[in-house]
Amino acid sequence: MKSKQLLITLTLLTLTLVVTVNYIYLQHKSRNQFVALQELLNEESDLNADWGRLQIEQSTYVNNSAIVAQAKKQLGMKLPEKEQILSIKR
């Protein structure tokens, strides 16, 4: 009878230990996944901010006067004089 009680006690102790270790492992895994989720959410926020900035930048480039101004400033371009324009008729 004593050996049967000892066996039951050891079995329950082993099961308790297994469940505890499994619980600790799952908690650790859950925390790691939460950290990864937070990093992805931060990356999403950064990408959304970049997307907004790119849309604003695109809207400024769509404006023809902005293109002309940048061409004059960065490339030193200018509109040709009337004497420099040639018209070709067919």
ChimeraX attribute file (.defattr): number of C-alpha atoms within 10 A of each C-alpha:
attribute: neighborCount
match mode: 1-to-1
recipient: residues
	/A:1	6
	/A:2	7
	/A:3	8
	/A:4	9
	/A:5	10
	/A:6	11
	/A:7	12
	/A:8	12
	/A:9	12
	/A:10	12
	/A:11	12
	/A:12	12
	/A:13	12
	/A:14	12
	/A:15	12
	/A:16	12
	/A:17	12
	/A:18	12
	/A:19	12
	/A:20	12
	/A:21	12
	/A:22	12
	/A:23	12
	/A:24	12
	/A:25	12
	/A:26	12
	/A:27	12
	/A:28	12
	/A:29	12
	/A:30	12
	/A:31	12
	/A:32	12
	/A:33	12
	/A:34	12
	/A:35	12
	/A:36	12
	/A:37	12
	/A:38	12
	/A:39	12
	/A:40	12
	/A:41	12
	/A:42	12
	/A:43	12
	/A:44	12
	/A:45	12
	/A:46	12
	/A:47	12
	/A:48	12
	/A:49	12
	/A:50	12
	/A:51	12
	/A:52	12
	/A:53	12
	/A:54	12
	/A:55	12
	/A:56	12
	/A:57	11
	/A:58	11
	/A:59	11
	/A:60	13
	/A:61	14
	/A:62	11
	/A:63	10
	/A:64	10
	/A:65	11
	/A:66	13
	/A:67	13
	/A:68	14
	/A:69	14
	/A:70	14
	/A:71	13
	/A:72	13
	/A:73	11
	/A:74	8
	/A:75	9
	/A:76	9
	/A:77	12
	/A:78	11
	/A:79	9
	/A:80	8
	/A:81	7
	/A:82	7
	/A:83	6
	/A:84	8
	/A:85	9
	/A:86	7
	/A:87	6
	/A:88	5
	/A:89	4
	/A:90	3
